[in-house]
Amino acid sequence: MVNGKTILKRKPKIIFYIFGTLTLAIAISLAVLLLSRFKMPLPETAVHTETPETITTLSNPSEDYKLIVGNELDKVSTLSAEIKDSNSWLTIELPSVDFKVEL
Amino acid sequence: MAFVISYLHMKTKVVLVVALLVVTALPTASPIFADETPYQKAEQTYLSRLDTYRSEQTNFQTARQKYLDYNTLTSETTAINAGRSFQEATIDLVTGYLDLIIEKTNETTSISSNDKEYLVNFYRAEKSYYDSKRKEVSSAVAKEELKALGDDLNNHLASETKTRLPIIRAIIASNEYRSYLDQTAIIFEDTKKFIADQGFLSKATADLIENWVGDTNDKLRQSNETMKEITLNIRSYKEDGGASNEKQIRLNKANNDLSNLWGNLISLTTNLSEILGRLRNG
C-alpha cells in the first residue's frame, strides 16, 4: 500500500534522479561540442601564406621549399576537386512536364 | 493498485530521462547534423518533389481512366481531385527547380552584380507567376477550370520558363568557370616563381617541367579566349533582340564552349599538380 509518507520518502530519490540525468545530458553535450570542434577547418598557418620570394631567406630553404610547394599542391588539389564537382548541378534538369488536365 | 503506481512511477522515470536528454543534447548536436548547404537542401526538396510529381501523375492517369470507363459522378469527382493534385505537384516541381537555381546563384559568390540581377529578376517573376497559378489551381472545382489553367501553365512553361532556363544555367556556369580560371592563373604564376626559385633540377626534370609549363601557357591562353567568347555570346543573347534562331546559335556555341572550358580547367589543374609534385619531390 502506497501512502503519502512513501511518496515523500521517494521525492529526494526523484530529485537525485533528475540531477543525475541532467549531469549526464550536459556531459553528452560537452562531448558533442568537443567532437564538433574537430569538424571545423583548421586556421591557415603562417607557412601557407608565405610568398615564394621569402623562400631563399628561410633558415632551411630545401625543407621550407618543399613545405610551401606542398601547400600550393594542396590548393591545386582542392581547386581541381571543386572544378570536377562544379558540373554536377548541370546534370539536374527540369523534366518535360505537361500541366494538361483533360477529362 | 500498488502495482499500477509502481508501473507509472517507472514509466515516468524513463520518459523523464529521455525528455531531458533530448532537450539538452539535441540543440547542441544539431549544428553537426546541419551541415547541408541551402543548395543541398533545395536539391533534396526538388528530388522529393520529383517523386511526388510522378506518383500524382500516375494517380491522375488512373482516376481519369476510371472516369472515362464508368462515367459516374463519383469517378468524376475523384478524377477532378486527382487532376488538381497533379497540377499542384507539377507547379511544385517547377518552383522547386527555380529554388535550386536561385540557391546555386546565391552559392556562386563569383557571379557579377549584373548577372545576379538578371538571375534574381527571372526567379522573382517566375516564382510569382507559379505561386499565383497554384492558388488558382487549389481553388478550382470544375474540370473546365483545370483544363484552362493547364493550358495557361503549358503556354507559360514553353514560352518563358523552358526558353530562359538554358541561358540562366549558362550564366551561372560561366561565372563559376571564370572564377576557376582566375584561380588557376594565380596558381600558375606562383608555380613559375617556384620553378625560378628551385636551385637545381636535373636536365630530364627541367625539360619535363618546361614542356608542362609550355602546355599550361597554351591552355591558359586558349581558355581565356574561350571565356571571352562565352561572355560575348551570353551578353549578345541577353541584350540583343535578334531572331530567335540566331540567339539559339549563340546559346549553343556558349554551351559548347563552356563544356570545352571545363575540360581545359581540369587539364590545367592536372598540369599544375604534375609540375608542383615534381618540384616538391625533386
Interface residues (C-beta under 8 A of the other chain):
Chain A: M1 V2 R10 Y17 I18 T21 L22 L24 A25 I26 I28 S29 V32 L33 L35 S36 K39 P52 E53 I55 T56 P61 Y65 K66 I68 V69 G70 E72 L73 K75 V76 S77 L79 S80 E82 I83 K84 S86 N87 W89 L90 I92 L94 P95 V97 D98 F99 K100 V101 E102 L103
Chain B: M1 A2 I5 S6 H9 K13 L16 V17 L20 L21 V23 T24 A25 T28 A29 P31 I32 Y39 E43 Y46 L50 Y53 F60 R64 Y67 L68 E76 A79 I80 G83 R84 F86 Q87 T90 I91 L93 V94 Y97 L100 K104 K143 L146 K147 L149 G150 D151 L153 N154 L157 T161 K162 L165 R169 A173 E176 Y177 Y180 Q183 T184 I187 D190 T191 K193 F194 A196 D197 Q198 G199 W262 L265 I266 T269 T270 L272 S273 L276 G277 L279 R280
